[in-house]
């Protein structure tokens, strides 16, 4: 399954060279819908996160899939830029 994450241009190189790190609460925000948060992140960068890897097993999803929480860092190998 593919999920998506919006970030700032300033964060892209760090994410692609290291990983998508959890926030101070301990998770990353993802979504099933690449255009779901685009108006909130105008000028941002959309990343695609591949979740088929067994390293990514801790997800909590709200009912419509618009917000998926990933508990733990996401390896750079699972991330690519979409736009």
Jmol script that loads the backbone (N, CA, C; Angstrom):
load data "model"
ATOM      1  N   UNK A   1       0.847  -1.177   0.000  1.00  0.00           N
ATOM      2  CA  UNK A   1       0.000   0.000   0.000  1.00  0.00           C
ATOM      3  C   UNK A   1       0.895   1.243   0.000  1.00  0.00           C
ATOM      4  N   UNK A   2       0.438   2.271  -0.675  1.00  0.00           N
ATOM      5  CA  UNK A   2       1.141   3.538  -0.694  1.00  0.00           C
ATOM      6  C   UNK A   2       0.361   4.558   0.123  1.00  0.00           C
ATOM      7  N   UNK A   3       1.081   5.312   0.936  1.00  0.00           N
ATOM      8  CA  UNK A   3       0.512   6.412   1.692  1.00  0.00           C
ATOM      9  C   UNK A   3       1.299   7.661   1.336  1.00  0.00           C
ATOM     10  N   UNK A   4       0.821   8.820   1.772  1.00  0.00           N
ATOM     11  CA  UNK A   4       1.417  10.086   1.367  1.00  0.00           C
ATOM     12  C   UNK A   4       1.664  10.979   2.574  1.00  0.00           C
ATOM     13  N   UNK A   5       2.693  11.821   2.438  1.00  0.00           N
ATOM     14  CA  UNK A   5       3.064  12.745   3.511  1.00  0.00           C
ATOM     15  C   UNK A   5       3.470  14.074   2.886  1.00  0.00           C
ATOM     16  N   UNK A   6       2.918  15.163   3.397  1.00  0.00           N
ATOM     17  CA  UNK A   6       3.300  16.502   2.960  1.00  0.00           C
ATOM     18  C   UNK A   6       4.377  17.033   3.894  1.00  0.00           C
ATOM     19  N   UNK A   7       5.372  17.736   3.323  1.00  0.00           N
ATOM     20  CA  UNK A   7       6.417  18.357   4.115  1.00  0.00           C
ATOM     21  C   UNK A   7       6.847  19.656   3.460  1.00  0.00           C
ATOM     22  N   UNK A   8       7.702  20.398   4.131  1.00  0.00           N
ATOM     23  CA  UNK A   8       8.224  21.641   3.566  1.00  0.00           C
ATOM     24  C   UNK A   8       9.428  21.335   2.675  1.00  0.00           C
ATOM     25  N   UNK A   9       9.741  22.260   1.781  1.00  0.00           N
ATOM     26  CA  UNK A   9      10.915  22.100   0.913  1.00  0.00           C
ATOM     27  C   UNK A   9      12.190  21.975   1.736  1.00  0.00           C
ATOM     28  N   UNK A  10      12.228  22.667   2.858  1.00  0.00           N
ATOM     29  CA  UNK A  10      13.413  22.647   3.717  1.00  0.00           C
ATOM     30  C   UNK A  10      13.670  21.269   4.334  1.00  0.00           C
ATOM     31  N   UNK A  11      12.653  20.459   4.493  1.00  0.00           N
ATOM     32  CA  UNK A  11      12.797  19.144   5.127  1.00  0.00           C
ATOM     33  C   UNK A  11      13.096  18.002   4.158  1.00  0.00           C
ATOM     34  N   UNK A  12      12.897  18.221   2.866  1.00  0.00           N
ATOM     35  CA  UNK A  12      12.961  17.119   1.891  1.00  0.00           C
ATOM     36  C   UNK A  12      14.317  16.422   1.878  1.00  0.00           C
ATOM     37  N   UNK A  13      15.409  17.161   1.746  1.00  0.00           N
ATOM     38  CA  UNK A  13      16.725  16.524   1.652  1.00  0.00           C
ATOM     39  C   UNK A  13      17.052  15.716   2.897  1.00  0.00           C
ATOM     40  N   UNK A  14      16.727  16.232   4.055  1.00  0.00           N
ATOM     41  CA  UNK A  14      16.986  15.501   5.311  1.00  0.00           C
ATOM     42  C   UNK A  14      16.193  14.188   5.335  1.00  0.00           C
ATOM     43  N   UNK A  15      14.937  14.246   4.919  1.00  0.00           N
ATOM     44  CA  UNK A  15      14.104  13.033   4.888  1.00  0.00           C
ATOM     45  C   UNK A  15      14.656  12.015   3.899  1.00  0.00           C
ATOM     46  N   UNK A  16      14.998  12.466   2.687  1.00  0.00           N
ATOM     47  CA  UNK A  16      15.466  11.542   1.654  1.00  0.00           C
ATOM     48  C   UNK A  16      16.862  10.985   1.937  1.00  0.00           C
ATOM     49  N   UNK A  17      17.656  11.700   2.725  1.00  0.00           N
ATOM     50  CA  UNK A  17      18.999  11.232   3.072  1.00  0.00           C
ATOM     51  C   UNK A  17      19.035  10.430   4.368  1.00  0.00           C
ATOM     52  N   UNK A  18      18.001  10.543   5.178  1.00  0.00           N
ATOM     53  CA  UNK A  18      17.995   9.880   6.490  1.00  0.00           C
ATOM     54  C   UNK A  18      16.731   9.028   6.634  1.00  0.00           C
ATOM     55  N   UNK A  19      15.643   9.648   7.029  1.00  0.00           N
ATOM     56  CA  UNK A  19      14.359   8.970   7.185  1.00  0.00           C
ATOM     57  C   UNK A  19      13.296  10.018   7.502  1.00  0.00           C
ATOM     58  N   UNK A  20      12.048   9.609   7.472  1.00  0.00           N
ATOM     59  CA  UNK A  20      10.960  10.461   7.940  1.00  0.00           C
ATOM     60  C   UNK A  20      10.819  10.167   9.427  1.00  0.00           C
ATOM     61  N   UNK A  21      11.229  11.146  10.232  1.00  0.00           N
ATOM     62  CA  UNK A  21      11.251  10.943  11.679  1.00  0.00           C
ATOM     63  C   UNK A  21       9.905  11.291  12.303  1.00  0.00           C
ATOM     64  N   UNK A  22       9.625  10.639  13.389  1.00  0.00           N
ATOM     65  CA  UNK A  22       8.395  10.911  14.129  1.00  0.00           C
ATOM     66  C   UNK A  22       8.463  12.304  14.760  1.00  0.00           C
ATOM     67  N   UNK A  23       7.295  12.846  15.053  1.00  0.00           N
ATOM     68  CA  UNK A  23       7.234  14.145  15.722  1.00  0.00           C
ATOM     69  C   UNK A  23       7.494  13.965  17.221  1.00  0.00           C
ATOM     70  N   UNK A  24       7.343  15.037  17.977  1.00  0.00           N
ATOM     71  CA  UNK A  24       7.636  14.989  19.414  1.00  0.00           C
ATOM     72  C   UNK A  24       6.692  14.067  20.189  1.00  0.00           C
ATOM     73  N   UNK A  25       5.546  13.746  19.599  1.00  0.00           N
ATOM     74  CA  UNK A  25       4.585  12.842  20.247  1.00  0.00           C
ATOM     75  C   UNK A  25       4.904  11.382  19.919  1.00  0.00           C
ATOM     76  N   UNK A  26       5.677  11.145  18.853  1.00  0.00           N
ATOM     77  CA  UNK A  26       6.096   9.786  18.526  1.00  0.00           C
ATOM     78  C   UNK A  26       5.491   9.183  17.278  1.00  0.00           C
ATOM     79  N   UNK A  27       4.896  10.003  16.391  1.00  0.00           N
ATOM     80  CA  UNK A  27       4.343   9.454  15.157  1.00  0.00           C
ATOM     81  C   UNK A  27       4.477  10.426  14.001  1.00  0.00           C
ATOM     82  N   UNK A  28       4.278   9.910  12.778  1.00  0.00           N
ATOM     83  CA  UNK A  28       4.239  10.709  11.552  1.00  0.00           C
ATOM     84  C   UNK A  28       2.816  10.683  11.016  1.00  0.00           C
ATOM     85  N   UNK A  29       2.396  11.806  10.446  1.00  0.00           N
ATOM     86  CA  UNK A  29       1.073  11.879   9.821  1.00  0.00           C
ATOM     87  C   UNK A  29       1.179  11.482   8.359  1.00  0.00           C
ATOM     88  N   UNK A  30       0.361  10.531   7.951  1.00  0.00           N
ATOM     89  CA  UNK A  30       0.270  10.099   6.559  1.00  0.00           C
ATOM     90  C   UNK A  30      -1.194  10.127   6.150  1.00  0.00           C
ATOM     91  N   UNK A  31      -1.448   9.941   4.858  1.00  0.00           N
ATOM     92  CA  UNK A  31      -2.820   9.880   4.357  1.00  0.00           C
ATOM     93  C   UNK A  31      -2.885   8.935   3.163  1.00  0.00           C
ATOM     94  N   UNK A  32      -4.062   8.382   2.901  1.00  0.00           N
ATOM     95  CA  UNK A  32      -4.271   7.543   1.722  1.00  0.00           C
ATOM     96  C   UNK A  32      -4.506   8.390   0.465  1.00  0.00           C
ATOM     97  N   UNK A  33      -4.797   9.661   0.651  1.00  0.00           N
ATOM     98  CA  UNK A  33      -5.217  10.522  -0.452  1.00  0.00           C
ATOM     99  C   UNK A  33      -4.195  11.623  -0.699  1.00  0.00           C
ATOM    100  N   UNK A  34      -3.448  11.570  -1.801  1.00  0.00           N
ATOM    101  CA  UNK A  34      -2.380  12.534  -2.032  1.00  0.00           C
ATOM    102  C   UNK A  34      -2.846  13.988  -2.105  1.00  0.00           C
ATOM    103  N   UNK A  35      -4.069  14.217  -2.507  1.00  0.00           N
ATOM    104  CA  UNK A  35      -4.550  15.598  -2.619  1.00  0.00           C
ATOM    105  C   UNK A  35      -5.352  16.036  -1.394  1.00  0.00           C
ATOM    106  N   UNK A  36      -5.413  15.220  -0.371  1.00  0.00           N
ATOM    107  CA  UNK A  36      -6.251  15.496   0.790  1.00  0.00           C
ATOM    108  C   UNK A  36      -5.847  16.762   1.535  1.00  0.00           C
ATOM    109  N   UNK A  37      -4.559  17.003   1.735  1.00  0.00           N
ATOM    110  CA  UNK A  37      -4.089  18.136   2.533  1.00  0.00           C
ATOM    111  C   UNK A  37      -3.357  19.166   1.684  1.00  0.00           C
ATOM    112  N   UNK A  38      -3.494  19.112   0.344  1.00  0.00           N
ATOM    113  CA  UNK A  38      -2.703  19.998  -0.510  1.00  0.00           C
ATOM    114  C   UNK A  38      -2.965  21.479  -0.265  1.00  0.00           C
ATOM    115  N   UNK A  39      -4.179  21.866   0.072  1.00  0.00           N
ATOM    116  CA  UNK A  39      -4.459  23.277   0.317  1.00  0.00           C
ATOM    117  C   UNK A  39      -3.801  23.767   1.604  1.00  0.00           C
ATOM    118  N   UNK A  40      -3.605  22.886   2.557  1.00  0.00           N
ATOM    119  CA  UNK A  40      -2.913  23.260   3.794  1.00  0.00           C
ATOM    120  C   UNK A  40      -1.408  23.361   3.599  1.00  0.00           C
ATOM    121  N   UNK A  41      -0.895  22.673   2.584  1.00  0.00           N
ATOM    122  CA  UNK A  41       0.548  22.601   2.357  1.00  0.00           C
ATOM    123  C   UNK A  41       0.943  23.234   1.031  1.00  0.00           C
ATOM    124  N   UNK A  42       0.297  24.327   0.671  1.00  0.00           N
ATOM    125  CA  UNK A  42       0.608  25.011  -0.576  1.00  0.00           C
ATOM    126  C   UNK A  42       2.092  25.380  -0.592  1.00  0.00           C
ATOM    127  N   UNK A  43       2.769  25.024  -1.675  1.00  0.00           N
ATOM    128  CA  UNK A  43       4.202  25.261  -1.779  1.00  0.00           C
ATOM    129  C   UNK A  43       5.034  24.172  -1.127  1.00  0.00           C
ATOM    130  N   UNK A  44       4.366  23.168  -0.564  1.00  0.00           N
ATOM    131  CA  UNK A  44       5.073  22.064   0.076  1.00  0.00           C
ATOM    132  C   UNK A  44       5.417  20.963  -0.917  1.00  0.00           C
ATOM    133  N   UNK A  45       5.963  19.896  -0.396  1.00  0.00           N
ATOM    134  CA  UNK A  45       6.391  18.754  -1.204  1.00  0.00           C
ATOM    135  C   UNK A  45       5.602  17.527  -0.760  1.00  0.00           C
ATOM    136  N   UNK A  46       5.093  16.790  -1.746  1.00  0.00           N
ATOM    137  CA  UNK A  46       4.342  15.568  -1.463  1.00  0.00           C
ATOM    138  C   UNK A  46       5.259  14.364  -1.602  1.00  0.00           C
ATOM    139  N   UNK A  47       5.315  13.550  -0.560  1.00  0.00           N
ATOM    140  CA  UNK A  47       6.116  12.335  -0.559  1.00  0.00           C
ATOM    141  C   UNK A  47       5.206  11.116  -0.587  1.00  0.00           C
ATOM    142  N   UNK A  48       5.644  10.100  -1.315  1.00  0.00           N
ATOM    143  CA  UNK A  48       4.943   8.818  -1.329  1.00  0.00           C
ATOM    144  C   UNK A  48       5.704   7.861  -0.422  1.00  0.00           C
ATOM    145  N   UNK A  49       4.971   7.171   0.441  1.00  0.00           N
ATOM    146  CA  UNK A  49       5.565   6.232   1.397  1.00  0.00           C
ATOM    147  C   UNK A  49       5.041   4.839   1.071  1.00  0.00           C
ATOM    148  N   UNK A  50       5.948   3.936   0.751  1.00  0.00           N
ATOM    149  CA  UNK A  50       5.582   2.548   0.470  1.00  0.00           C
ATOM    150  C   UNK A  50       5.518   1.793   1.793  1.00  0.00           C
ATOM    151  N   UNK A  51       4.375   1.205   2.081  1.00  0.00           N
ATOM    152  CA  UNK A  51       4.187   0.532   3.370  1.00  0.00           C
ATOM    153  C   UNK A  51       4.259  -0.986   3.270  1.00  0.00           C
ATOM    154  N   UNK A  52       4.538  -1.519   2.110  1.00  0.00           N
ATOM    155  CA  UNK A  52       4.577  -2.967   1.947  1.00  0.00           C
ATOM    156  C   UNK A  52       5.731  -3.630   2.677  1.00  0.00           C
ATOM    157  N   UNK A  53       6.734  -2.847   3.036  1.00  0.00           N
ATOM    158  CA  UNK A  53       7.901  -3.356   3.742  1.00  0.00           C
ATOM    159  C   UNK A  53       7.507  -3.758   5.168  1.00  0.00           C
ATOM    160  N   UNK A  54       8.013  -4.856   5.618  1.00  0.00           N
ATOM    161  CA  UNK A  54       7.648  -5.340   6.954  1.00  0.00           C
ATOM    162  C   UNK A  54       8.131  -4.410   8.066  1.00  0.00           C
ATOM    163  N   UNK A  55       9.029  -3.464   7.761  1.00  0.00           N
ATOM    164  CA  UNK A  55       9.491  -2.508   8.759  1.00  0.00           C
ATOM    165  C   UNK A  55       8.381  -1.548   9.163  1.00  0.00           C
ATOM    166  N   UNK A  56       7.375  -1.413   8.318  1.00  0.00           N
ATOM    167  CA  UNK A  56       6.304  -0.447   8.575  1.00  0.00           C
ATOM    168  C   UNK A  56       5.045  -1.197   8.983  1.00  0.00           C
ATOM    169  N   UNK A  57       4.914  -1.466  10.250  1.00  0.00           N
ATOM    170  CA  UNK A  57       3.789  -2.291  10.694  1.00  0.00           C
ATOM    171  C   UNK A  57       2.866  -1.596  11.672  1.00  0.00           C
ATOM    172  N   UNK A  58       3.228  -0.437  12.164  1.00  0.00           N
ATOM    173  CA  UNK A  58       2.451   0.189  13.234  1.00  0.00           C
ATOM    174  C   UNK A  58       1.661   1.376  12.722  1.00  0.00           C
ATOM    175  N   UNK A  59       0.469   1.124  12.236  1.00  0.00           N
ATOM    176  CA  UNK A  59      -0.370   2.173  11.690  1.00  0.00           C
ATOM    177  C   UNK A  59      -1.705   2.227  12.414  1.00  0.00           C
ATOM    178  N   UNK A  60      -2.196   3.416  12.568  1.00  0.00           N
ATOM    179  CA  UNK A  60      -3.519   3.625  13.135  1.00  0.00           C
ATOM    180  C   UNK A  60      -4.246   4.576  12.186  1.00  0.00           C
ATOM    181  N   UNK A  61      -5.373   4.139  11.663  1.00  0.00           N
ATOM    182  CA  UNK A  61      -6.070   4.871  10.611  1.00  0.00           C
ATOM    183  C   UNK A  61      -7.431   5.346  11.096  1.00  0.00           C
ATOM    184  N   UNK A  62      -7.787   6.601  10.743  1.00  0.00           N
ATOM    185  CA  UNK A  62      -9.149   7.023  11.055  1.00  0.00           C
ATOM    186  C   UNK A  62     -10.102   6.407  10.034  1.00  0.00           C
ATOM    187  N   UNK A  63     -11.370   6.555  10.212  1.00  0.00           N
ATOM    188  CA  UNK A  63     -12.365   5.813   9.429  1.00  0.00           C
ATOM    189  C   UNK A  63     -12.286   6.028   7.922  1.00  0.00           C
ATOM    190  N   UNK A  64     -12.030   7.258   7.461  1.00  0.00           N
ATOM    191  CA  UNK A  64     -12.029   7.494   6.013  1.00  0.00           C
ATOM    192  C   UNK A  64     -10.641   7.417   5.389  1.00  0.00           C
ATOM    193  N   UNK A  65      -9.605   7.156   6.170  1.00  0.00           N
ATOM    194  CA  UNK A  65      -8.258   7.023   5.632  1.00  0.00           C
ATOM    195  C   UNK A  65      -7.570   8.348   5.358  1.00  0.00           C
ATOM    196  N   UNK A  66      -8.227   9.454   5.727  1.00  0.00           N
ATOM    197  CA  UNK A  66      -7.620  10.749   5.452  1.00  0.00           C
ATOM    198  C   UNK A  66      -6.435  11.024   6.364  1.00  0.00           C
ATOM    199  N   UNK A  67      -6.369  10.351   7.482  1.00  0.00           N
ATOM    200  CA  UNK A  67      -5.232  10.498   8.383  1.00  0.00           C
ATOM    201  C   UNK A  67      -4.824   9.130   8.897  1.00  0.00           C
ATOM    202  N   UNK A  68      -3.548   8.810   8.682  1.00  0.00           N
ATOM    203  CA  UNK A  68      -2.991   7.546   9.142  1.00  0.00           C
ATOM    204  C   UNK A  68      -1.764   7.890   9.975  1.00  0.00           C
ATOM    205  N   UNK A  69      -1.681   7.363  11.175  1.00  0.00           N
ATOM    206  CA  UNK A  69      -0.548   7.622  12.042  1.00  0.00           C
ATOM    207  C   UNK A  69       0.439   6.464  11.961  1.00  0.00           C
ATOM    208  N   UNK A  70       1.696   6.791  11.746  1.00  0.00           N
ATOM    209  CA  UNK A  70       2.740   5.770  11.720  1.00  0.00           C
ATOM    210  C   UNK A  70       3.593   5.956  12.960  1.00  0.00           C
ATOM    211  N   UNK A  71       3.641   4.957  13.797  1.00  0.00           N
ATOM    212  CA  UNK A  71       4.425   4.993  15.036  1.00  0.00           C
ATOM    213  C   UNK A  71       5.811   4.460  14.731  1.00  0.00           C
ATOM    214  N   UNK A  72       6.767   5.342  14.611  1.00  0.00           N
ATOM    215  CA  UNK A  72       8.141   4.956  14.306  1.00  0.00           C
ATOM    216  C   UNK A  72       8.639   5.638  13.045  1.00  0.00           C
ATOM    217  N   UNK A  73       9.961   5.785  12.948  1.00  0.00           N
ATOM    218  CA  UNK A  73      10.569   6.418  11.780  1.00  0.00           C
ATOM    219  C   UNK A  73      10.344   5.576  10.531  1.00  0.00           C
ATOM    220  N   UNK A  74      10.252   6.250   9.388  1.00  0.00           N
ATOM    221  CA  UNK A  74      10.056   5.563   8.110  1.00  0.00           C
ATOM    222  C   UNK A  74      11.371   5.645   7.339  1.00  0.00           C
ATOM    223  N   UNK A  75      11.953   4.504   6.968  1.00  0.00           N
ATOM    224  CA  UNK A  75      13.250   4.491   6.284  1.00  0.00           C
ATOM    225  C   UNK A  75      13.204   5.212   4.941  1.00  0.00           C
ATOM    226  N   UNK A  76      14.318   5.845   4.585  1.00  0.00           N
ATOM    227  CA  UNK A  76      14.407   6.598   3.327  1.00  0.00           C
ATOM    228  C   UNK A  76      14.129   5.713   2.110  1.00  0.00           C
ATOM    229  N   UNK A  77      14.435   4.430   2.202  1.00  0.00           N
ATOM    230  CA  UNK A  77      14.186   3.503   1.087  1.00  0.00           C
ATOM    231  C   UNK A  77      12.715   3.359   0.752  1.00  0.00           C
ATOM    232  N   UNK A  78      11.849   3.752   1.671  1.00  0.00           N
ATOM    233  CA  UNK A  78      10.399   3.629   1.482  1.00  0.00           C
ATOM    234  C   UNK A  78       9.761   4.935   1.030  1.00  0.00           C
ATOM    235  N   UNK A  79      10.573   5.954   0.704  1.00  0.00           N
ATOM    236  CA  UNK A  79      10.052   7.291   0.436  1.00  0.00           C
ATOM    237  C   UNK A  79      10.532   7.796  -0.916  1.00  0.00           C
ATOM    238  N   UNK A  80       9.615   8.436  -1.668  1.00  0.00           N
ATOM    239  CA  UNK A  80      10.033   9.125  -2.893  1.00  0.00           C
ATOM    240  C   UNK A  80       9.161  10.368  -3.070  1.00  0.00           C
ATOM    241  N   UNK A  81       9.697  11.322  -3.829  1.00  0.00           N
ATOM    242  CA  UNK A  81       8.983  12.578  -4.085  1.00  0.00           C
ATOM    243  C   UNK A  81       7.959  12.358  -5.186  1.00  0.00           C
ATOM    244  N   UNK A  82       6.742  12.853  -4.963  1.00  0.00           N
ATOM    245  CA  UNK A  82       5.690  12.806  -5.973  1.00  0.00           C
ATOM    246  C   UNK A  82       5.556  14.163  -6.656  1.00  0.00           C
ATOM    247  N   UNK A  83       5.470  15.230  -5.850  1.00  0.00           N
ATOM    248  CA  UNK A  83       5.440  16.590  -6.426  1.00  0.00           C
ATOM    249  C   UNK A  83       5.899  17.608  -5.417  1.00  0.00           C
TER     250      UNK A  83
END
end "model"
wireframe off; spacefill off
backbone 0.3
color backbone group
